[in-house]
Amino acid sequence: MILPLLVFLLIGFFFLMVVLHARRVVGYLYPAAAVSTWEARLLPESRLLELAEARGVEEVLSSLGEEYPLPPTTDPRELEVSLRGASSRRYAELLGMVPEEARGVVRRLLAWTEVWNLKSLLTSLHLGLPREERRRHLLPCPTLPQERLEMLASAESLEQLLEFLRGSEYHGVLSAHLEDYRREGLFPLLHALDRHYYTSLWEEVRGMKGQRQVLVPLVGFELDSLNLRLLLRLRREGVPPEKVEPLLLPGHQLTGERLRELLLASDLRSWLELLPPSYARILSPLLPQLEGGDLSALERALEEEHLRLCRWMALTRPFTLAPLYSYLKRREAEVRNLHLLLRLKLEGREPQLIKEKLVRVPALEA
């Protein structure tokens, strides 16, 4: 009598697990299908290389079609805003698709547009640009209504912008660095916004349950990459370690003691030897460029490795937020590539140079 009961309970337990798993998965089916369709519209590497060979900016603009409806302009800033604006509208669609349980972290992922707009407004106010010029530099924001953006753009001073931000998460962030701004200029305010964004994103990702195992390595790699770039940039500029440490973001593989060791490394070869193997493998071949002060190859290598990791996670964890995150990062890489390509075309650079500077999406190994 006991054995049949145990078998019945075991069957019931497995049935319950299947039902719970199905409920978790079903909410991601529609977003995954939409993302798959949108990914198919991303420009393949071969198309980007063709655009690099185009005779001029006009030919590039006419080739991009409905996905990037760009104005006929030669202003690089206006082109960048248009490129990013097209993506922001796509992100708003995405936000409406995800399950309620994941909407908070997706909203946080997309809040970079809020940070972009605030940094743009701060820069415009600092430079004394008129209101219409400030408005032209704003992105459509999937996480804020347009009326809110218009109000922020109407601020005529930093103090008024802070007043409009009262009650938001950004008021305290900016207010805490006002004195630094008066002494040092814009950098403390802009960095404070970046630091707040990535710190809050990292806290939210680490506090998740269902999606934590997927998002921690993806977001963690991005944070480590930003720290590596910051460390080397400030090292190149001769900034003392004690001034660099407060600027660092929370890390994943690169945390407290490891970051302090990197700060104090005597030379770049020692610096590379202190890296975890996964990062040393990527960056060690770039030692000659790093010693020459060129960080562009490092930045490109880190981004390409991040895109490879995103694609791998999307392939192996299809019914999670991995495909969505991968799409966001591939779309952002495409926007940066197109902006870089257009800017270099405007500068009259050779196609071969443009091709060398493009970020590639690595193929997954079989």
C-alpha positions as CSV (number, residue, x, y, z in Angstrom):
1,M,0.0,0.0,0.0
2,I,2.8,2.4,0.8
3,L,4.7,1.8,-2.4
4,P,1.8,2.7,-4.7
5,L,1.2,5.9,-2.6
6,L,4.9,6.8,-3.0
7,V,4.8,6.3,-6.7
8,F,1.6,8.4,-6.9
9,L,3.2,11.2,-4.9
10,L,6.4,11.0,-7.0
11,I,4.4,11.3,-10.3
12,G,2.4,14.2,-8.8
13,F,5.6,16.0,-7.8
14,F,7.1,15.6,-11.3
15,F,3.9,16.7,-12.9
16,L,3.9,19.8,-10.7
17,M,7.5,20.6,-11.6
18,V,6.6,20.3,-15.3
19,V,3.6,22.6,-14.9
20,L,5.7,25.2,-13.0
21,H,8.5,25.1,-15.6
22,A,5.9,25.5,-18.4
23,R,4.4,28.5,-16.7
24,R,7.9,30.1,-16.4
25,V,8.7,29.3,-20.0
26,V,5.5,30.3,-21.8
27,G,5.8,34.0,-21.0
28,Y,9.1,34.1,-22.9
29,L,7.9,32.4,-26.1
30,Y,6.4,35.5,-27.7
31,P,9.3,37.8,-26.9
32,A,11.8,35.1,-28.1
33,A,9.9,34.8,-31.4
34,A,9.8,38.6,-31.9
35,V,13.5,38.9,-31.1
36,S,14.3,36.1,-33.5
37,T,12.5,38.0,-36.3
38,W,14.2,41.3,-35.4
39,E,17.6,39.6,-35.2
40,A,17.1,38.4,-38.8
41,R,16.9,42.1,-39.9
42,L,20.2,43.1,-38.3
43,L,22.9,43.8,-40.8
44,P,25.2,40.9,-41.5
45,E,28.9,41.6,-41.4
46,S,29.1,41.3,-45.2
47,R,26.6,44.1,-45.5
48,L,28.6,46.4,-43.2
49,L,31.7,45.7,-45.3
50,E,29.8,46.7,-48.4
51,L,28.7,49.9,-46.8
52,A,32.3,50.7,-45.9
53,E,33.0,50.6,-49.6
54,A,30.1,53.0,-50.4
55,R,31.1,56.2,-52.3
56,G,29.7,58.5,-49.7
57,V,27.3,59.1,-46.8
58,E,24.4,59.6,-49.1
59,E,24.8,56.2,-50.5
60,V,25.0,54.7,-47.0
61,L,21.8,56.5,-45.9
62,S,19.8,55.4,-48.9
63,S,20.9,51.8,-48.3
64,L,19.6,51.5,-44.7
65,G,15.9,51.3,-45.5
66,E,13.0,51.5,-43.1
67,E,14.8,50.1,-40.0
68,Y,17.0,53.2,-39.8
69,P,15.1,56.2,-41.4
70,L,17.9,58.7,-41.1
71,P,17.7,62.4,-42.1
72,P,19.7,63.7,-45.0
73,T,22.3,65.4,-42.8
74,T,26.1,65.6,-42.4
75,D,25.9,66.3,-38.7
76,P,27.4,63.2,-36.9
77,R,25.5,64.0,-33.7
78,E,22.2,64.2,-35.5
79,L,22.9,60.9,-37.3
80,E,23.7,59.2,-33.9
81,V,20.6,60.5,-32.3
82,S,18.5,59.2,-35.3
83,L,20.2,55.8,-35.2
84,R,19.6,55.5,-31.5
85,G,16.1,56.8,-31.7
86,A,15.1,54.1,-34.1
87,S,16.4,51.5,-31.6
88,S,14.6,53.1,-28.7
89,R,11.3,52.7,-30.5
90,R,12.0,49.0,-31.0
91,Y,12.9,48.7,-27.3
92,A,9.6,50.1,-26.3
93,E,7.9,47.3,-28.2
94,L,10.1,44.8,-26.4
95,L,9.3,46.2,-23.0
96,G,5.6,45.6,-23.6
97,M,6.1,41.9,-24.4
98,V,8.1,40.6,-21.5
99,P,6.4,38.8,-18.6
100,E,5.5,41.0,-15.6
101,E,8.1,39.1,-13.4
102,A,10.9,40.3,-15.7
103,R,9.7,43.8,-16.6
104,G,11.5,45.5,-13.8
105,V,15.0,44.3,-14.8
106,V,14.2,44.9,-18.5
107,R,13.1,48.4,-17.6
108,R,16.4,48.8,-15.8
109,L,18.3,47.5,-18.8
110,L,16.6,50.1,-21.0
111,A,17.0,52.9,-18.5
112,W,20.4,53.7,-20.2
113,T,18.3,55.9,-22.5
114,E,17.3,58.0,-19.4
115,V,21.0,58.3,-18.5
116,W,21.9,59.2,-22.1
117,N,19.2,62.0,-22.1
118,L,20.3,63.3,-18.8
119,K,23.9,63.4,-19.8
120,S,22.9,65.1,-23.0
121,L,20.9,67.8,-21.1
122,L,23.7,68.3,-18.6
123,T,26.2,68.8,-21.4
124,S,23.9,71.1,-23.3
125,L,23.2,73.3,-20.2
126,H,27.0,73.3,-19.4
127,L,27.7,74.6,-23.0
128,G,24.8,77.1,-22.9
129,L,22.9,75.6,-25.8
130,P,19.4,76.9,-26.5
131,R,16.3,74.9,-25.8
132,E,15.7,73.7,-29.4
133,E,19.2,72.5,-29.6
134,R,18.8,70.6,-26.3
135,R,15.6,69.0,-27.6
136,R,17.2,67.8,-30.8
137,H,19.7,65.8,-28.9
138,L,17.2,63.8,-26.9
139,L,16.3,60.2,-27.6
140,P,12.8,58.7,-27.6
141,C,12.8,56.9,-24.3
142,P,11.0,53.5,-23.7
143,T,10.9,54.1,-20.0
144,L,9.8,57.7,-19.8
145,P,6.8,59.5,-21.4
146,Q,7.6,62.2,-24.0
147,E,6.0,64.9,-21.8
148,R,8.5,64.2,-19.1
149,L,11.4,64.5,-21.5
150,E,10.0,67.8,-22.8
151,M,9.8,69.2,-19.3
152,L,13.4,68.2,-18.5
153,A,14.5,69.8,-21.8
154,S,12.8,73.1,-20.8
155,A,15.1,73.5,-17.8
156,E,17.3,76.6,-18.3
157,S,19.9,75.8,-15.7
158,L,21.4,72.9,-13.8
159,E,19.5,74.0,-10.7
160,Q,16.2,74.0,-12.5
161,L,16.9,70.6,-14.0
162,L,17.6,69.3,-10.5
163,E,14.3,70.8,-9.3
164,F,12.5,69.0,-12.2
165,L,14.2,65.7,-11.1
166,R,13.2,66.0,-7.5
167,G,11.6,62.8,-6.3
168,S,13.4,60.7,-9.0
169,E,16.3,58.4,-8.4
170,Y,18.6,60.9,-10.2
171,H,18.1,63.9,-8.0
172,G,20.2,62.6,-5.1
173,V,22.9,61.2,-7.5
174,L,23.5,64.6,-9.2
175,S,23.0,66.7,-6.0
176,A,25.7,64.8,-4.2
177,H,28.3,65.8,-6.9
178,L,27.4,69.5,-7.4
179,E,30.5,70.7,-5.6
180,D,32.7,68.4,-7.6
181,Y,31.1,69.8,-10.8
182,R,31.9,73.4,-9.7
183,R,35.5,72.4,-9.1
184,E,36.2,70.0,-11.9
185,G,33.5,70.5,-14.6
186,L,31.1,67.9,-16.1
187,F,33.0,64.7,-15.6
188,P,31.8,64.0,-12.0
189,L,28.2,64.4,-12.9
190,L,28.4,62.3,-16.0
191,H,30.3,59.6,-14.3
192,A,27.9,59.6,-11.3
193,L,25.0,58.9,-13.6
194,D,26.9,56.0,-15.3
195,R,27.9,54.6,-11.9
196,H,24.4,54.8,-10.6
197,Y,23.0,53.1,-13.6
198,Y,25.4,50.1,-13.6
199,T,25.4,49.7,-9.8
200,S,21.6,49.6,-9.6
201,L,21.4,47.2,-12.6
202,W,24.0,44.9,-11.0
203,E,22.0,44.9,-7.7
204,E,18.8,44.1,-9.4
205,V,20.3,41.3,-11.5
206,R,22.0,39.7,-8.5
207,G,18.7,40.0,-6.5
208,M,16.7,38.0,-9.1
209,K,15.7,34.4,-8.7
210,G,14.6,32.9,-12.0
211,Q,16.9,34.8,-14.4
212,R,20.0,35.3,-12.1
213,Q,22.1,32.5,-13.6
214,V,21.5,33.9,-17.1
215,L,22.0,37.6,-16.4
216,V,24.9,37.6,-13.9
217,P,27.6,36.4,-16.3
218,L,26.3,38.7,-19.1
219,V,26.0,41.9,-17.1
220,G,29.0,40.9,-15.1
221,F,31.2,40.7,-18.2
222,E,30.0,44.2,-19.2
223,L,30.9,45.7,-15.9
224,D,34.3,44.0,-15.9
225,S,34.9,45.3,-19.4
226,L,34.0,48.9,-18.4
227,N,36.4,48.7,-15.4
228,L,39.3,47.4,-17.6
229,R,38.8,50.2,-20.1
230,L,38.6,52.8,-17.3
231,L,41.7,51.4,-15.6
232,L,43.8,51.5,-18.8
233,R,42.5,54.9,-19.9
234,L,43.3,56.6,-16.6
235,R,46.6,54.7,-16.4
236,R,47.5,56.1,-19.8
237,E,46.6,59.6,-18.6
238,G,48.7,59.3,-15.5
239,V,45.9,59.5,-12.9
240,P,47.1,58.3,-9.5
241,P,45.6,55.0,-8.2
242,E,43.9,56.6,-5.2
243,K,41.9,58.8,-7.6
244,V,41.0,55.9,-9.9
245,E,39.6,53.5,-7.3
246,P,36.5,55.6,-6.3
247,L,35.5,55.7,-10.0
248,L,35.4,51.9,-10.5
249,L,32.1,50.0,-10.9
250,P,31.2,46.9,-9.0
251,G,32.7,43.9,-10.7
252,H,32.0,40.2,-11.4
253,Q,35.3,38.4,-11.8
254,L,37.2,41.7,-11.2
255,T,36.3,42.7,-7.6
256,G,37.9,44.5,-4.7
257,E,41.4,43.0,-4.1
258,R,41.9,42.1,-7.8
259,L,41.1,45.6,-8.9
260,R,43.5,47.1,-6.3
261,E,46.3,44.8,-7.6
262,L,45.6,46.0,-11.1
263,L,45.7,49.6,-10.0
264,L,49.1,49.1,-8.5
265,A,50.7,47.0,-11.3
266,S,54.1,48.3,-12.2
267,D,53.8,47.8,-16.0
268,L,51.3,46.5,-18.6
269,R,52.8,43.0,-18.8
270,S,52.4,42.6,-15.0
271,W,48.9,44.1,-15.4
272,L,47.9,41.4,-17.9
273,E,49.4,38.6,-15.7
274,L,47.0,39.7,-12.9
275,L,43.9,39.2,-15.0
276,P,41.7,36.1,-14.7
277,P,42.5,33.6,-17.5
278,S,39.3,34.4,-19.4
279,Y,40.3,38.0,-19.8
280,A,44.1,37.4,-20.2
281,R,43.3,35.1,-23.1
282,I,41.5,38.0,-24.9
283,L,43.9,40.8,-24.0
284,S,47.4,39.4,-23.9
285,P,47.8,39.4,-27.7
286,L,47.1,43.1,-27.6
287,L,50.1,44.0,-25.5
288,P,52.0,45.8,-28.3
289,Q,49.0,48.1,-29.0
290,L,48.4,48.7,-25.3
291,E,52.1,49.6,-24.8
292,G,51.7,52.1,-27.6
293,G,48.7,53.7,-25.9
294,D,46.1,52.5,-28.4
295,L,43.0,51.3,-26.5
296,S,40.7,50.9,-29.5
297,A,41.7,47.3,-30.1
298,L,41.1,46.4,-26.5
299,E,37.7,47.9,-26.5
300,R,36.8,46.1,-29.7
301,A,38.1,42.8,-28.4
302,L,36.1,43.0,-25.2
303,E,32.9,44.0,-27.0
304,E,33.3,41.2,-29.5
305,E,33.8,38.6,-26.7
306,H,30.7,40.0,-24.9
307,L,28.7,39.6,-28.1
308,R,30.0,36.0,-28.5
309,L,28.9,35.2,-24.9
310,C,25.5,36.8,-25.5
311,R,24.9,34.7,-28.6
312,W,26.0,31.5,-26.8
313,M,23.7,32.2,-23.8
314,A,20.8,33.0,-26.2
315,L,21.4,29.7,-28.1
316,T,21.7,27.5,-25.0
317,R,19.0,29.3,-22.8
318,P,16.3,30.2,-25.3
319,F,13.4,30.5,-22.9
320,T,14.9,33.1,-20.7
321,L,15.9,36.7,-21.0
322,A,19.2,35.7,-22.7
323,P,17.8,36.1,-26.3
324,L,16.4,39.5,-25.4
325,Y,19.6,40.7,-23.8
326,S,21.6,39.4,-26.7
327,Y,19.4,41.3,-29.2
328,L,19.8,44.5,-27.2
329,K,23.6,44.2,-27.3
330,R,23.8,43.2,-30.9
331,R,21.5,46.1,-31.8
332,E,23.6,48.6,-29.8
333,A,26.7,47.2,-31.5
334,E,25.1,47.7,-34.9
335,V,24.2,51.3,-34.1
336,R,27.7,52.1,-32.9
337,N,29.1,50.5,-36.1
338,L,26.8,52.5,-38.3
339,H,27.6,55.7,-36.5
340,L,31.3,55.0,-36.7
341,L,31.0,54.2,-40.4
342,L,29.1,57.4,-41.2
343,R,31.4,59.5,-39.2
344,L,34.5,58.1,-40.9
345,K,32.9,58.5,-44.3
346,L,32.2,62.2,-43.4
347,E,35.9,62.5,-42.5
348,G,36.9,61.0,-45.9
349,R,38.6,57.9,-44.4
350,E,39.6,54.9,-46.6
351,P,37.3,51.9,-46.7
352,Q,40.0,49.6,-45.3
353,L,40.4,51.7,-42.2
354,I,36.7,51.7,-41.6
355,K,36.5,47.9,-41.9
356,E,39.3,47.5,-39.4
357,K,37.5,49.6,-36.8
358,L,34.1,47.9,-37.1
359,V,33.1,45.5,-34.2
360,R,32.4,42.0,-35.6
361,V,29.9,39.6,-34.1
362,P,32.0,36.4,-33.6
363,A,30.7,33.1,-35.1
364,L,30.0,30.4,-32.5
365,E,32.3,27.5,-32.5
366,A,30.9,24.2,-33.5
